[in-house]
Amino acid sequence: MKQINTLLLLGILSFSAVGFSQDTLTISKKEIWQKASDKNLQIKMTNQDFKSAEADYRQSNALFSPSISASHTAISTTNPLMAFGSKLNQEILTAADFNPALLNNPAKTQNFATKIEVLQPLINVDGFYGRQAAKSKMEAFQLQTERTKEYLKLEVNKAFMQLQLGYKAVKVLEKANATVDANLKLIENYFKQGILQKTDLLSVQVRVNEIKNQLQYAKSNVQNASDYLGFLLNEDTTNKVYKPIEALENSIVVETINTTLSTSRKDIQAMDKSSEAYAKMLQSTKMNFLPRLNAFGSYEWYDDTLFGTNAKGYLVGAQVSWAVFDGYKSIGKMEKAKADFQKSEIENQQYKAQSQLDLNKANRQLKDAENKVNLSKLILEQSQEAYRIRSNRFTQGLEKTTDLLQSETQMFQKELEFLQAVFEYNFTQEYVQFLTK
């Protein structure tokens, strides 16, 4: 798993509706997934991939179903053979037509033929394996579509948690803004009384501007997060911003780590089905060397007028065909199919090894994230206590302004780091569940 994107500790993606003209749309975690499953473009594309594979499989029905065609042919000829044959088909041949002069130099003859032809495959062993390969391919796409939905759900949940973190962080920044404003008023009073120097006042004013800038930057970033969530939901977020109904929790729920890679994972099953499809295609190319048995039949109408049916007849039969040698074409196809199958087996093996590697890494990240949450919480509590003590001492004239500012900066920074740590743990936990599903 790629390292989780840090959502800015000081400019964290958050948003305050105050001062903005956008409409605020409240949305729940359950609601966004329902919208995403119905409207997401990636899911729609994977559904079309599955339909394409399903259509390929339906084409293989031709292995069992007859092929029926109809045609109507009109000719006008003085060719001796064609003229004689046309009259014969029309059943209008007379003894006079056997006159050598007429046979060698016939008059213009017109013939109209209507024909219905049926071709019925009987035994095509290569086609059976080809049909099985198409079915395995279709099932692989179906599994991959389901896995795409699972991944999208993970991505939607991540975007939702980022938005939760943003709104949680903006409260921290607004609280920091209120604190520095209060400190500024205090410093200004002390400065007017001549207790503090001009540099102390300037330091506090710089800190006030920093906080306001960070808050404004956070408001811009949350719109980006909201836009991304809208992209996943395939909704237009112009002049709109999402706001989660559920707030980000300040605690985590530790679950047992699963170290086993599940073979029932949809993507792994899809890889197995893909290898199975290549194996069937290899078998199909091998069966190309066997003979094929097909039946055929036709019913025909002939006349010397358009769409006439005065004469008629039928033809039925069966054919055994065997491509004894086609210039190494079949051999080449078999060798290519064998290479493709072996490559799919190697890719399957590599994919499973990579998946296990990702799971092991994610489990370590989850453990690290748990430790980070615990340490961040402890550090936050210590920084809050340190700021409380320094603030009290400052009002008594026992602390420097720079020490107070440093303590205040550290306190809010550690609070943002704690929120980030909670987000990282919750997302990593969902990612591990995704890898073991």
Secondary structure, DSSP 8 states (H G I E B T S, - for coil): --------SSS-S----TT--SEEEEE-HHHHHHHHHHH-HHHHHHHHHHHHHHHHHHHGGGGTS-EEEEEEEEEEE--HHHHHHHHHHTT---GGGG-HHHHHS---EEEEEEEEEEEEEEE-HHHHHHHHHHHHHHHHHHHHHHHHHHHHHHHHHHHHHHHHHHHHHHHHHHHHHHHHHHHHHHHHHHHHTTSS-HHHHHHHHHHHHHHHHHHHHHHHHHHHHHHHHHHHHT---TTEEEEESS---SS-----------TT-HHHHHHHHHHHHHHHHHHHHHGGGS-EEEEEEEEEEEESSTT--SEEEEEEEEEEE-----TTHHHHHHHHHHHHHHHHHHHHHHHHHHHHHHHHHHHHHHHHHHHHHHHHHHHHHHHHHHHHHHHHHHHTT-S-HHHHHHHHHHHHHHHHHHHHHHHHHHHHHHHHHHHH-
